[in-house]
Amino acid sequence: MESRMVEIEETGLTFETEVDLDRLQRLAAEWLEVIGEEPSREGLLKTPERVAKAWAFLTRGYRQSLQEIVNGAVFQAEGSEMVVVKGIEFYSMCEHHMLPFSARCTSATFPTGKSWGFPSSPASWTCSPGGSRCRSGWRCRSPRPSRRSSSP
């Protein structure tokens, strides 16, 4: 499938995806019918398109690699003290209910000669649990903070 740029209406958010948006739109329309809604109703006309774009965005972590996210932002770091960043928000999907959730995380690492830029750390969380489950080594709890130790 070819990659295409997608814009989420009224947010200015754009992203690239290879997800079959047409198929997701058909599935969203079918889902609306199954629950008793009428997808052709005026208020729902664009809902299947919005749902398809939202799911492509929310599950983009399935299609990203850590290397793509870090994008070479690894640099020399001196010191031996722990670096801690607290209260960073991240988003994931509950695999049991297929609903998005957010939580706050604390990241701690000991520099080992190299480190990555701060924006790469939370971005990697989007990649790692960016699908519909928390991977091993992650403890996801909401609204309490989650903790994960990471290094580049």
VEXDREN-2710 file (C-alpha; in Angstrom, 1 decimal):
% VEXDREN-2710
k/r/px/py/pz
1/MET/0.0/0.0/0.0
2/GLU/1.2/3.5/-0.8
3/SER/1.9/6.0/1.9
4/ARG/-0.1/9.2/1.9
5/MET/-0.3/12.4/3.9
6/VAL/-3.4/12.8/6.1
7/GLU/-4.7/15.9/7.8
8/ILE/-7.0/15.6/10.8
9/GLU/-9.7/18.2/10.2
10/GLU/-9.7/21.4/12.3
11/THR/-6.5/20.4/14.2
12/GLY/-3.8/21.2/11.7
13/LEU/-2.3/17.8/12.6
14/THR/-0.8/16.0/9.6
15/PHE/0.9/12.6/9.4
16/GLU/1.9/10.0/6.9
17/THR/0.2/6.6/6.8
18/GLU/0.1/3.5/4.8
19/VAL/-3.2/2.4/6.4
20/ASP/-6.0/1.5/4.1
21/LEU/-8.2/4.5/5.0
22/ASP/-11.0/3.5/2.6
23/ARG/-11.4/0.1/4.2
24/LEU/-11.4/1.7/7.7
25/GLN/-14.1/4.1/6.5
26/ARG/-16.2/1.2/5.3
27/LEU/-15.7/-0.6/8.6
28/ALA/-16.6/2.5/10.6
29/ALA/-19.8/3.0/8.6
30/GLU/-20.7/-0.7/9.1
31/TRP/-20.0/-0.4/12.9
32/LEU/-22.4/2.6/13.1
33/GLU/-25.1/0.5/11.4
34/VAL/-24.5/-2.4/13.7
35/ILE/-25.1/-0.2/16.8
36/GLY/-28.3/1.2/15.3
37/GLU/-27.0/4.5/13.8
38/GLU/-27.6/5.7/10.3
39/PRO/-24.2/6.7/8.7
40/SER/-26.1/8.7/6.0
41/ARG/-27.6/11.0/8.8
42/GLU/-26.4/14.6/8.4
43/GLY/-24.5/14.6/11.7
44/LEU/-22.6/11.4/10.8
45/LEU/-21.8/11.9/7.1
46/LYS/-18.1/12.5/7.8
47/THR/-17.8/10.3/10.8
48/PRO/-16.4/7.2/9.0
49/GLU/-13.7/9.4/7.5
50/ARG/-12.9/11.0/10.8
51/VAL/-12.8/7.6/12.6
52/ALA/-10.5/6.1/9.9
53/LYS/-8.0/9.0/10.2
54/ALA/-8.2/8.8/14.0
55/TRP/-7.4/5.1/14.1
56/ALA/-4.6/5.5/11.6
57/PHE/-3.1/8.2/13.9
58/LEU/-3.7/6.4/17.2
59/THR/-2.1/3.1/15.9
60/ARG/0.8/4.7/14.0
61/GLY/3.3/3.2/16.5
62/TYR/2.7/-0.2/14.9
63/ARG/4.4/1.2/11.7
64/GLN/7.2/3.3/13.2
65/SER/10.7/2.2/14.2
66/LEU/12.7/3.7/17.1
67/GLN/15.4/4.7/14.6
68/GLU/12.9/6.7/12.6
69/ILE/11.7/8.5/15.7
70/VAL/15.1/9.2/17.2
71/ASN/16.3/10.4/13.8
72/GLY/20.0/10.4/14.7
73/ALA/19.5/12.6/17.8
74/VAL/22.1/10.7/19.8
75/PHE/24.9/12.6/21.2
76/GLN/27.9/12.3/23.6
77/ALA/26.9/12.7/27.3
78/GLU/29.3/12.9/30.2
79/GLY/28.4/12.2/33.8
80/SER/27.3/9.3/35.9
81/GLU/24.3/10.8/37.7
82/MET/20.8/9.6/36.9
83/VAL/18.8/11.8/34.6
84/VAL/15.1/11.9/35.5
85/VAL/12.2/13.5/33.6
86/LYS/8.9/13.5/35.4
87/GLY/5.3/14.0/34.4
88/ILE/5.5/13.4/30.7
89/GLU/2.2/12.6/29.1
90/PHE/1.9/9.7/26.7
91/TYR/-1.0/8.0/24.8
92/SER/-1.7/4.4/24.0
93/MET/-4.6/2.0/23.3
94/CYS/-6.3/-0.5/25.6
95/GLU/-6.1/-3.8/23.9
96/HIS/-9.1/-5.1/25.8
97/HIS/-11.6/-2.3/24.9
98/MET/-9.8/-0.8/21.9
99/LEU/-10.1/2.7/23.5
100/PRO/-7.3/5.3/23.8
101/PHE/-6.0/6.4/27.1
102/SER/-3.3/8.7/28.4
103/ALA/-1.0/8.5/31.4
104/ARG/1.9/10.4/32.8
105/CYS/5.4/8.8/32.9
106/THR/8.6/9.2/34.6
107/SER/11.7/8.4/32.6
108/ALA/15.1/7.7/34.3
109/THR/18.4/6.8/32.7
110/PHE/22.1/6.7/33.5
111/PRO/24.2/8.2/30.7
112/THR/26.6/5.6/29.4
113/GLY/28.6/7.9/27.1
114/LYS/25.7/8.6/24.8
115/SER/22.3/10.0/25.2
116/TRP/19.4/11.0/23.0
117/GLY/17.5/14.3/22.9
118/PHE/14.7/14.7/25.3
119/PRO/12.0/14.9/22.6
120/SER/13.1/11.5/21.4
121/SER/12.3/9.8/24.7
122/PRO/8.5/10.5/24.9
123/ALA/8.3/9.9/21.1
124/SER/9.8/6.5/21.6
125/TRP/6.9/5.7/24.0
126/THR/4.5/6.4/21.2
127/CYS/6.4/3.8/19.1
128/SER/6.8/1.2/21.8
129/PRO/3.3/0.9/23.2
130/GLY/1.8/2.9/20.4
131/GLY/-0.3/0.0/19.4
132/SER/-3.0/-1.6/21.5
133/ARG/-1.1/-3.0/24.4
134/CYS/1.6/-2.3/26.9
135/ARG/4.8/-4.2/26.1
136/SER/6.8/-6.1/28.7
137/GLY/8.8/-3.8/30.8
138/TRP/6.1/-1.2/30.8
139/ARG/3.7/-0.7/33.7
140/CYS/0.8/1.3/32.4
141/ARG/-1.6/2.7/35.0
142/SER/-3.9/5.7/34.6
143/PRO/-4.1/8.2/36.3
144/ARG/-1.0/7.2/38.4
145/PRO/2.4/7.8/36.8
146/SER/4.0/4.9/34.9
147/ARG/7.7/4.3/35.1
148/ARG/10.2/3.0/32.6
149/SER/13.9/3.2/32.5
150/SER/15.3/3.8/29.0
151/SER/18.6/4.4/27.3
152/PRO/19.4/5.2/23.7
END
